[in-house]
């Protein structure tokens, strides 16, 4: 399972297209049919957790020649399956900063908010179960 934090221009859209998104923590392995949780980046005015959906396509962005270190990027399209009913964003996850406590809240805080960059990340089953409670 995966989660993405990025700018969302139309939060009420039935689907989303994300072009050349950075990936971390196994995010580059995203594929058609995967479950994904969509976070509208608070850096761009979003509320945090926005929706869940199913990946309808995923295509790796080719590496650029002449650049030694590159973050893998992927373009994905997502069919929205549900809208979040409760808020979950930076302020709700900030207290969970003991990186070794094994809590799903801490995993999400670490992967999304320790660095401000937008990205696709792989998440654990425990984090996915935690996120499902918001729908």
Secondary structure, 3 states (H helix, E strand, C coil): CEEEEECCCCCCCCEEEEEEEEEECCHHHCCCCCEEEEEECHHHCCCEEEEEEEEEEEEECCCCCCCCCCCCEEEEEEEEEEECCCCCCHHHHCCCCCCCCCCHHHHHHHHHHCCCCCEEEECCHHHHHHHHCCC
